[in-house]
Structures are given as structure tokens and as C-alpha cells.
Amino acid sequence: MARRTTTTPTSDTRRRALLHGYRSGLEERIAAELAAKGIHVVFEGLKVFYTPPVKTRSYTNDFPLPNGILVETKGRFVTEDRQKHKAIKAEHPDLDVRFVFSNSKTKLSKGSKTTYAKWCDDYGFLWADKSIPDAWLNEPPCPRRLAALERASKKPKA
């Protein structure tokens, strides 16, 4: 994924988020919401290993919840991210990765009719706008999800 080479954040919200260890204002806001609801905040505390066709790579999830749900926050949902999440789902079908978008109605590209939400629906991912739904937080731990997390977070042997 190409990163911008400029070192100057583009907004006050992003500057504040960067100061607190987040990459976006949405990530910072989600962390504050989780903390306010009494959930211990772990940002990018869990790596899930997956193997694209060429080599083993790792994916660091934004917010692993205690019940085994992995929440990924996205302002921009670029092609690389979509390909990565399709590969992870194919290799680890029992992982429960869910997305929180800044705006789920955003189109995948300028000429596309597909929105971020539609893409998630098409590929079997749950999604929400702007905030983690309480229903996700209140879901009980699922042994299948937790076992999938355990398997996925172990580095494959070469």
C-alpha cells in the first residue's frame, strides 16, 4: 500500500489522532467510545497472518474485541485493502472481521456503482457507519471465532 510521503497531517483531527498513536480521527473516536463503554482498548494489538498467492504477510487489526470480533476502521477502502481482506477471509473463513466506515456510501472508485457497504455485503462482511454498534459489543464470545483467532495469529512455519 502506498503511503503519502508528506509528514504534515492534513487536518487538526488527524494531527490530534497522530499525537495519541492513531492514524485517523475515526480510530481515535472509536477508541474513546470503547473506553467510555468500559471495554479495554487495544489498538492494533493483534496480528493475523495470512498467505496471499506469493508469500506470507501479516495484517494488524485495528480493534480486536474481547468477544473475538475484529473491527477494522476505514475512511478510504482502497483496492489493496479489499484484496487483502478477501485473501484473509479465504484462508481464515471463521475469523469475524467487521468494518466501520467513515461513510459506507462512498463508491469504490470514481466510475463505480459499488459502494463500500455493497462490497461488504457482496463478500460477506458486516459493516457499520461511524461507530461500532452496541450489538457487536454485546455479542457473547464465540468459541469458533476465538479458535480462529488463535489459529490465525500463529506465524506459519516456513
N, C-alpha and C positions, 0 to 999 in steps of 0.2 A: 504494500500500500504506500503510495507516495505521500510524503508529509510535506507541509509547507516549509520553506526554508527561512521564512521571516521569523524573527524571535519576538516580534511585538504582537501581543494578543489584540484581537480586533474589537473587543468590547469590554466595558467595565465588568460585566457579569463574568466573562471568560477570564479576565485578569484576576478577579476575586477567586474564581474556581481554581485557577492555577496555583494561587498562593496557598490554597488549602489542600493541594495534592490531587485535584481532579482536572480533567481535560476540558470539561464543559460545565456551563451553568446548570444544565439538566442533571448531570451526575451529582453535582453538589446539592441540588434541591432534593433529589431522591434520597441521598444520604441523610439529609436533615429530616425528611419525612419518616424514614425508617427509625431514626433515633428518637423522634418525638413519639413514635408508637411503641417504644420500649424494645425495639429489635436492635441487637448488637450489630453495628455497621462494619462490614468487611468489604472494602473496595478493592477490586482486583486481587482478591486473596486466594483465588482458586484457579489453577491452570488445568485445562482439559486438553489432552494430547489427541491429535487426530492425524491421519495419514492421507494427504492428497496423493494423486497418482504418482508423483515423483519422489517425495521424501516426507519424513515425519516432521510435523510442525506442531506448535502448541498455540492454544487460544487461551487468553486470560480473560475470564468472565468479569463483568463489572460488579454485579451484586449477587453472590450466592446466598439464597435464603436458607434458614435453618430447616425448612421442610423439604429441601432438595431441589427447589425450583431455581433455575439460573436466569437472572434478569439482566438483559443487555439493553442499555440505553443508546438511542441513536438519534442524532439530529440529521446527519446525512447517511444514507444507506447505499453505499457505492457497490459496484459490481463485485469487487474483491470480497467485500463482506458477505454479500449474498452467496457467492460461490463457496466461501469458507463455511457458512452455516449449512449449506446443502451437503457438503462433504462430511461435516461433523454429524449431521442427522443420519446420513447413510451409514457411517461407521459406528455410531452410538445411538441407535434408534430409541433407547429408553431414557436418554437424557431429556430433560424438560427445559429447553431454552425458550424464554419468552421475551418479547421486545416491548420497550416503552419508547415511543417516538415523540419527538417534539411536535410533529404534525404527520399523522398517518395518511393524510390525503395527498401528500406530496407524490408527484409522479416519479417513476424510476429514472426517466430522462426526459428531455425537452419534448420529444415527439411521442412519448409512450402514453398509452391509455391506462397502463397498470400503475396503481398506487402502491405505497409501501404496505398498506393494510391488505390489499388484494394479493400481493406477492406472498405475504404470510399465510393468508387463507389458502392459497394455491399449494403451498408447500407444508402445510400442517403445523404452523407456528401460531401460538396465541400472542396477542398484541394488545397494547393499550396506548392511549394518548396522554402525555404529560405527567402521569403519575401511576404508581403501582396500585392496582385495585386492591381494596381490603380483602376481597375474596381470595386473591392469590396468597396474601399474608396469612389468612385464616385456614388455608388448606392444611390438613394434617400431614405429617411426614408420610411419604410413600416408600415402603421398603424397596420396590423395584427402582424408583428414582435414585434412592440413596445407594443401592448396589451399583447402579450405572455410573454414578459419580465416582465411586470407589474404583471401579474398573478403568474409567476414562482418565482419571488423574494419575494413573501409574504410567511412567515412561515405558514405552515398548522396548523390548530387548532387541539389540541390533543383530 
